[in-house]
Amino acid sequence: MKKIMILAASLLLFSVTSAYADNDRPIQFNQLPEAAQQFINTYFPDQKVSFAKEERDFMEVSYEVMFTNSIKIEFAGNGEWKEVKCKYSTLPEGIVPQPIVDYVGTNFPGVSIYAIDRGYRDVEVSLTNGLELTFDSDYTLVDIDD
């Protein structure tokens, strides 16, 4: 009987936490963190926001903004950008750290960066020639994927 009660309590706890795990909700641009609003106003001032949403996963909050021209930006809960993806264009100048820009310019002349994903330990960029380059926190190339 004791095992059944523990099992029932565990199932109830799991179902309650699962219900809150995927809690996305649409928000207005002015409900984004100030840092996210400043980033968008700096690098994408002429773009029209198609939608913005707040994503809550357990104890983490993040934000996603999609523009009408299919540019997508993901932000951490504090408003710092995590990922920028320009589906039909290249990234605006200033988003990609200069050492990465220099590396791509030297080793892949004529190729542009259209996406960047900043992780905890690395930065991954996607190039218009189909390659994905991964750099460590010191912007040293650590991987090339095609």
Salt bridges, closest charged atoms under 4 A:
ASP24 OD2 - LYS53 NZ 3.78
GLU54 OE1 - ARG25 NE 2.84
GLU54 OE1 - ARG56 NE 3.34
GLU55 OE2 - LYS53 NZ 3.43
GLU60 OE2 - LYS82 NZ 3.85
GLU74 OE2 - LYS72 NZ 3.30
GLU80 OE1 - ARG118 NH2 3.75
